[in-house]
């Protein structure tokens, strides 16, 4: 049973990605109301509240409307091949411990159900760098990676061309891709690309060959 009416057929695809979002709203109930509003035409498979309460809003075998325009690994229509998790957070603060613990449990279960590897866990900003910044600079990707629930470079790699490394990881071609990469792996960085950007991207791109 679905709590949100906003979903459709997966168009012949199956989940191979999990896209993480923050809600960008004041609190969990406000986000839930919007995700279940037919006029809003947005939804996600899961919503995790600040206290860790986890709600299924759309069945995982259905296509929720969470990702929007963008691409990953050179393929568009991310909605058809992904599961969307909305994490209740306005975007300007860290994510509470109960919420992160609930996310870890949920991710592990979804990954097992659909045989999704750690490389398939991405940020909304990864696949739509020109439009989105969520789950944003306060999200603890390293924490997930330490449990095998996301990717993180174990050590810096060679100083190789950044654009090729980012494309190999899965990022779309976009002037905003460096910003999206930094949001996830170097949220404190600013300005033109640096050697550290290139070396971290190369470590990710070529350790998965």
Helices and strands as residue ranges (DSSP letters): E 7-8, E 17-22, H 28-35, E 46-48, E 54-56, E 63-64, G 78-81, E 82-87, H 97-114, G 118-120, E 121-123, H 124-127, H 141-146, H 162-169, H 177-185, H 195-207
